[in-house]
Amino acid sequence: MIGVTVLGSTGSIGASTLDVVAQHPQRMRIVALGAHRNAARLAEQIERWRPDVAALADEAALPELRARLAGRDVPTQLLAGPAALEELASLEATDYVMAAVVGAAGLRSTLAAVRAGKRVLLANKESLVMAGPLLMAEVRRAGAVLLPIDSEHNAIFQCLPAGCAAGTTPAGVRRILLTASGGPFLEWTSEAMSAATPEQACAHPRWVMGRKISVDSATLMNKGLELIEACHLFCLPPQQVEIVVHRQSIVHSLVEYIDGSVLAQLASPDMRTPIAYALGWPERLAAGVEYLDLVRAGRLDFAAPDTVRFPCLKLAQAAARAAGLAPAILNAANEVAVHAFLERRLNFPDIAAVIESVVTKLAGGAIRALEDVLEADSEARRIAGEACERRQHGPRAA
C-alpha cells in the first residue's frame, strides 16, 4: 500500500486527489490530511478517511475541529500550528505528498517533503516561484521525486523524452509552449475590466478553482507564475518558454523539438487527470474523468496573449528574466494585491499597478539561503500593503 499525505486537503486540488485515491483502495491509503483553517471540511474528511494524523496550520481552528470530532470514535491524532504541515510532510509512513497548500504558505511544507525524500506531487507553484534554486537543489540532494500537478507542467512532463527528471534539461527540446485559457476577461475591454467584481473574476469559463488562483487566471499572472515554474522544472531559460492562449483548454501544453516535431497532451479540463498521472507514474491509473471527444470539441484555437490589457504577464516575464529574488517579490506583491481585490479594497486593474510599484521599488538580488527568500517576501508584502492602502477603492458587489 502506498501511503499518501494530502496537504491542502480541503481545497479543490485536495478534494480531487482524494477522489482519485478513492478509486484505487487496493493501491493507496491516506496517511495524513492537512489544511489551513477549514475545520468543518477537514472533520468530514477525517471521518471518511480516518488518517493516522491530521493537522490545521491555524491553531485557532483546532478547538472547532476537536468539537466536530467529539464522540465520533476517530483514532486520528490531531496537530495544529505553523510547523504541523511540515511534520505531516515528513511522516515515515508517507510515500507520496500532495503539496497543494495555496500561495507562499506552502513553501515550508513542500521543502519538508522534498528534504524527507518523498515523491512530491507539486501543486503549489509558489514554492518554485519563490525559491526555485533552493528547492531543486534539495530535490537533488535528498533524492526526492518531483512531479508537477499544474495541468500545463504535467502535460509538458508527459511530452518529454522518457526518463527526463525534473530539474534536468530535456534533450532535443527547442521550446515549451504553455497554454492559457485566457480567463473570464479575455474579450473584455480595459474599461470594462475596471469595473470587474471578484465574483466575475472568479467565474472561470473552463476550470473550477479556488478564489485566489481564479483571480490569477483572470489577470494572466497565473500563466506568468507557471512560466517561472517551468524554467525551474525543465531547466530552460525564459526565452524558451512561450505562452499561447487556447480558449478551449483541451491542449494543456506543447513541447517543440529541434527536428520540428511538436508534441501536445490533450484531455478534458479536469485536474484529476494530472493527479492520477502523478500518483501512478510511470504507470497510468484510471482518473474517473470524462474522456475527450474531439469531434464534439470541434476546433482548437490558439492566439498570442495581450500583455497591454493583461500587464501582469509582462511583469512575470520580466521577473523570470531577472531571476534571483525577483520572482519571490513578484509573488508576494501579487498575493497581497489579489487579497485586497477579493476584499473589494482594490479595483481589478490596480492589481497590476500595485505589483509594478513593488517590483520597481525592490531591487531583488541573489538567493543564498531560505532566509533571503523569506525576508524579500516580507518586505514585498509590507510595501504592497502600503500601496493597496494608497489606492483603496474597490468594486461594488455584483
N, C-alpha and C positions, 0 to 999 in steps of 0.2 A: 504494500500500500504506500502510495506517495502522500506525504504529509504536506498540506497546503496551508499557508497563512495568508490571510487577506487583510491588508492594511488599507483603510478607506472602504470598509465593507458596506457602509450604509449609503454610499454614493452609487451613481449609475454603473460605473465600471465594476465596483464591488458586487453589486447585485447581478450583473451579467456573468461575472466569474462564478458566483455561487450557482447560477443556473446551469452553467456548463459542467461544473463539478457534479451536480445532482444527476446528470445523465451518465456518469461513469462511477457508480458507487463501488464497483469491484476494483477500481484502479486508484481512486484518490479519497482521502478523508480530510476534513477541515480540522486543523490543529489549533488555530488561533484566529480570532477576529479582532480588528482594531478600528476605532472610529475617533472622530474629534469630540463631538458632544451630543450626538443624536442617541440619547439613552433609550427612547421608545423603540426605534428601529433596531438598535443593537440587541435589546432584550428579546425581540421577536426572533432575531437570527440565532441568538444563543439557545433559545428553546428549540428551534428547528434543527440546529447543527450540533449542539452540545459539545463545543470545542473544549480542549483542555484549559485554555486560557482565553480571556477577552480583556480588552483594555479601552479606556477612554483617555484621550490626551488632556481633556479638560477635567481636572479633579472635581470641579464644582458640580459636574453632572453625575458623579458616582453615586450619591445618595438616591437619586431618582432611579438609576439602574438597579441598585440593590432592592429598592422598594418594589419595582416591577417584577423582580425575580423571586421575591419573598414567597415562601410556601410552594414553589414550583419544583422542588427537588432536583435542581440543576447542579451538577457537580463542577461546573466551570469555575476556575479561580479568576477573580476579578482584580484588575490592576488599574491604576489611574496616575496621571501626571505626565509631564513633558517627556520623560525618558521611557515611559511604558511601551510605546510603539517600538522603540529601539530594542527593548527586551524581547518583544514578540518576534521581531525580525531575525533574531539570532538564536531562537529556541532549537535545542538539539533535535527534537522530533520533527522539525520543519525541513522539508527538502526544497519546496518552491515558495517564493514570496511574491505575492501580487502587490506591487508598490503603486497604490492608487490614491494616496493622500494628495489633495489638491494644493498646488502652489508651493511656495518656499517651505512651508511647514513639513513637507515630505522629505526634505533633504537628509536630515539626520537618520531617519529610519531606513531610508534607501541605502545610505552609506553603511549602516549597521548590517544590513542584509548582505551587501557586497563583501564586507570585511569578514563575515562569517562563512563566505564561500558558497552561498546558496545559488540556486537558479533564480534569478531576479527577473520577474515579468514587469518591465518598466512602463507604467502608465503615467508616472509623474515626470513629465518632460522638464519641469523646472529644475530638477536635480542636475541634469546635464547642462541646462542653460546657465545655471549659476556657477557650477563647479565641475564642468566637463573634464578638464585635465586631471583634477584630483580623483574624480570618480573612476575614470578609465584607468588611471594608474593603479587604483585599488582593485579593480577587476582583474588586472594582470597579476598583481601581487598575490591576491587571495585565491586565484584560480576559479573565480565565480563565473557563471554563465549569465550573460545579459541578453535578454530577448525583448525587443521593442513591442509595445502593445498599441501605440497610436496606429490607426489603420494605415496611414501613409508609410511609416517606417517599417511596419510589419510587411506591407506589400513589397517594399524595396528588398527587405531581407529575403523574401520568398523568390525574388527575381535575381538574386546574386548567385555567383558560382557556388556549387556545393562545397561545404567546409569553410566558407568565409565567416569568420567570427567577428563580433562587434569590436570595434577599435582597430581593425586592420584594413588596409587599403585593398579594395577588391580588384583583382586582375582584369585588365581589359575594359574597364568602365570609362567612358568619356564624360558622362554627366548623369545626374539624377534629376528627375522631374517630379516634384511634389504637387499633387493635385489639390485644389482648393474648391470647395463648393461655392464660395463667394458670400455665404451668409445671407441673412434676410434682407440686406440693404443693397444688394448688388446692382439693382436697377434704379435705386433712389438717387435723386439729385442731392447735392450738398445742402441745399436749402431745406429739403425735406428731412434729411438726417439731423439737422439742427434741432428739430422738434421731436426726435425719436424718443420713445419711452423705454424703460427697462423691459416691460412686457413685450414690446415689439422686437427689441434686440435679442430677447431670449427665445423668440419663436422661430427656431431654426427650421428651414424647409426640408431637411433630409434626416437629421440626426436628433435623437433625444439625449440631451446632455445637461450637466449642471449649469447654474446661472453664470458663474464666472467664465467658464470656457465658452459658453454661448456668446457672451459679450465679446470675448477674444475672437471668436469666429466672425462676428459682425464687423469688427474693426480690421480684420485680417491679421491682427497681432498673433493669433494662434499659428498662422502659417509662418510668420517670422520666427517665432519660437521654435517651430518644427524645423526650420532651415538650420538654426543653430544646433539643434539636437542632432540633425542628420550629419552635420560636419564632424561631430564627435563620434557618433555611432559608426560611421562608414569611412572615417579618416580621410575626408576630402575637403579641399578649400571651398569657401563660399561661392567662388565663381563657377564651380562645377555642380552647384545645386540651384535649380531653377524652379520657379513657381508657375503653374498654369491653372487657370480657372476652368473647372469641369463641373458644370451645374448638376449633372445627373448623379454624381457621387457613386458611380459604378466602377470606373477605373480608379483604383485607390492610390496608385503612383506608378511610375515607369522608370526603367533603367536603360540608358542608351550605351551601347558598346562601340568600341573603336572600329568595328567592321561595318557599322551602320545598322546593326540589329537593335530593335527596341523591344524590350520585354515588359509586359504590363501584368498586374494582378487585378482581376475583376471579381466582384462579388456584390451581393445585395448590401446596402448600407446597414450593417448590424455588427456591433462590437464583439459579439460572441464568436465571430469568425476568427479575428486575430487572437482572441483569448484562447480559443480551442487550439489554434496552431501552436501557440507558445506552450500551452500545457502538455501537448502531445509530442512536440518536436523531439526527434526528427520524424516521428510518425505523424499521421493525420487522425484526428478524432472528430466524431460527429459533434456538431455545434448546436443543432436544433434550429437552424436558421432557414429562412425561405430561400430556395435555390434560385439562381439568377435565370431569368427568361429574357434572352437578348432580343427575341422577336418582339416581345411586349415592350421592352425598353425602347426599341425603335431606332434611336440615334445616339451618338456620343459627340458632344461638342466641347471644344477647347478654345480658350482665349487668354490673352495676356492680362495680368492684373492691372488695375488702375491705381497707381501709387499717389496720384494727386487727390482723388476723393478718399483714398484709404492710406493716409500717410504713415500709419503705424507700421506697415510692412516695410516702408523705406527706412524707418528708424531701426527696425530689427536687422535689416540687411547691413546697415552701417555698423551696428554693434557686432555683428558676426565678423565683419572685416577687421574691426578694431581688436576683437578677442580680449583676452585677459579678464579684467573685472567689468568691462563694458556690458556684457550680457546680463550679469548679476544686477547691475544698476538699472538697466532697461526693465528687467523683470520686476524688480521691487517697485519702481515707479508705476509700472502698468498695474500691478496688484492694488496699489493704493488708489489709483485713478478709477479703476473699474469698480472698486468697492464704493467709492464716492458716487459714481454714476448710478449704481444699483440702489443707493440710499437717496437718490434724487438730489444730490448736492452738486452735481455737475451735469452739463448738457453733453450729448454724445460726442461732438467734435472736440470738446475740452479734454477728453481722454488723451488724445494725441498731443494736444498742446501742453498738458501737464508733463507727459513723458519727455517731450522735446526739451522743456525747460530744465528738467533734471539731468538728462544726459549731456546737455550743453554745459551745465554748471560743474558737474563732477568729471574729473579727468580720467578716472579708471586706473589703469596700471596693471602690473603683472600679478598673477596668483602664486603666492609662495606657500600658503597654508590655508586651512579652512577658516581660520580667524580673519584672514584678509577678506574672504567672501562675506562672512557674517558682518564685518564692520562696514563694508561697502553697501550691503543690503540695508543695514540700519540707517546709515546716513542718507541713502537714497529715499528711504521711506519718510524720514524727517523732512527732507526738502520737498518731496512730493505732497506731504500733508500740508505744508505751508502754502504750496502752490494751489492746492484744492481750496483752501480757505480764502485765498485771494479771488478765486474765480467762482465762489459758491453761488450757484443758481441752477436749479435742476428742472427736469421735465415734469410736466403735470402727469397725473395718473391717466392711464388710457380709459 
